């Protein structure tokens, strides 16, 4: 395992783009490879076989993360607003604005979506968000700043087009 750990991690990182996900994928791949050793063809090269398992697990991790983000946005979309507008027209406008915002958030990179979700949808502090995301507080601040700037630009663009 030690002889392949670095190349396995690099492989997983190239697919996931996230060190934490890559570590998880690598660890899970080693467990799966160990369990599948009985199916390994004697005389076949071990490294490509192992890296195929790592790559598959990294892709699975990536798909799961994407699915989780999509489910989270769907749940936010379906949640009833806490402050209901006073008229049916106001309700429709609020729903349209909410949909525009969620569509714009859905277009952000995954780490930006998660930062916004933790900070604003879940109401976590910057420190709590950093802990959940496994990064520094300053990283959370910069992700939020860039994400909010992107959202402002996207919503302004939609407002100009509409």
URGI-V905292 format. One record per backbone hydrogen bond with DSSP energy under -1.0 kcal/mol. NH is the residue of the N-H (numbers start at 0). CO is the residue of the C=O. If there is no record, write none. Layout:
# URGI-V905292
NH/CO + NH/CO
This chain:
# URGI-V905292
3/0 + 4/0 + 7/3 + 8/4 + 9/5 + 10/6 + 11/7 + 12/8 + 13/9 + 14/10 + 15/11 + 16/12 + 21/17 + 22/18 + 23/19 + 24/20 + 25/21 + 26/22 + 27/23 + 28/24 + 29/25 + 30/26 + 31/27 + 32/28 + 33/29 + 34/30 + 35/31 + 36/33 + 38/35 + 39/36 + 43/40 + 49/45 + 50/46 + 51/47 + 52/48 + 53/49 + 54/50 + 55/51 + 56/52 + 57/53 + 58/54 + 59/55 + 60/56 + 61/57 + 62/58 + 63/59 + 64/60 + 65/61 + 66/62 + 67/63 + 68/64 + 69/65 + 70/66 + 71/67 + 72/68 + 73/69 + 74/70 + 75/71 + 76/72 + 77/73 + 78/74 + 90/86 + 91/87 + 92/88 + 93/89 + 94/90 + 95/91 + 96/92 + 97/93 + 98/94 + 99/95 + 100/96 + 101/97 + 102/98 + 103/99 + 104/100 + 105/101 + 107/104 + 112/108 + 113/109 + 114/110 + 115/111 + 116/112 + 117/113 + 118/114 + 119/115 + 120/115 + 121/116 + 123/117 + 128/124 + 129/125 + 130/126 + 131/127 + 132/128 + 133/129 + 134/129 + 139/135 + 140/136 + 141/137 + 142/138 + 143/139 + 144/140 + 145/141 + 146/142 + 147/143 + 148/144 + 149/145 + 150/146 + 151/147 + 152/148 + 153/149 + 154/150 + 155/151 + 156/152 + 157/153 + 158/154 + 159/155 + 160/156 + 161/157
